[in-house]
Amino acid sequence: MKSFALSLGLALALGFGIAAAQGPPAQDQAKTMEAYAKAMAVTEHHRALEFFIGRWDVTSTMWAFPGTPPQTSRNAAEFTSILGGRFVMMTVKGTMMGQPFEAVQVVGYDNMQQKYTTFWIDNNSTAMFFLAGTYDAAAKAWVDKGTWSDPMGGMTPVRAVVRITGPDEYVYEWFITLPDGKEFKSLENRCVRKK
C-alpha cells in the first residue's frame, strides 16, 4: 500500500511538472501576451516627451538655504530618444556652485503605473534619485514627487515641476520639504533650445 501511494505521488508530481513545463493554457497565454503588449506600447504620453529632444542652453539658479542669495550658472543639456521612443535621456554638463557638474536623467511613462517616471544621477552624489508623477493639464506642467538622500541623514521629500513656457523653452523647478513641513524652492533651470 505504501509502495502504491509513493508511486501515485510520484506520478502526480511528474504530471504537474510536465503541465507546468508546457506553460499556461492558451487562454492565459493570450491574456499574458496582451498584458505585455500594453506594457511595452509607445503611447501619447511617451510622444509628449519628444518636445525635449535636442540640445538646450540651461541657466541654473540655486538657493543653498532659505533666505540665502542665489547662485547662477550656465549649463548645456542634450535629450535623446532611447529604446524605441519609450524614454528620453538627458545628459548635462556645466558647473554648479562653482564646481564642475555632470548629470544623467532618464524620463519615461510607465504604462503599468500610469505615471511619468524619472531616474537621476549626478557627480554631486553616489545616490540614485527616483521620481514619479503625472501631467497636470490645468497647470500645463509635469509634477513629480519622490525622496532625496540627504547627506546630513535621512530621506527628504522633494517635488519637481516641469513647465513648457514656449515652443523652444521650458522651466524646471525643484522643491525640498523642510523639517517644518514647508516647501523650499532650491533650484530653477530656465532652458532654451539651441538652434
Buried (B, 14 or more C-beta within 10 A) or exposed (E): EEEEEEEEEEEEEEEEEEEEEEEEEEEEEEEEEEEEEEEEEEEEBBEBBEBBBBEBBBBBBBBEEEEEEEBEBEBEBBBEBEEEBBBBBBEBEBEBEEEEBBBEBBBBBEBEEEBBBBBBBBEEEEBEBEBEBBBEEEEEBBBBBBBBEEEEEEEBBBBBBBBBEEEBEBBBBBBBBEEEEEEBBBBBBBBBBEE
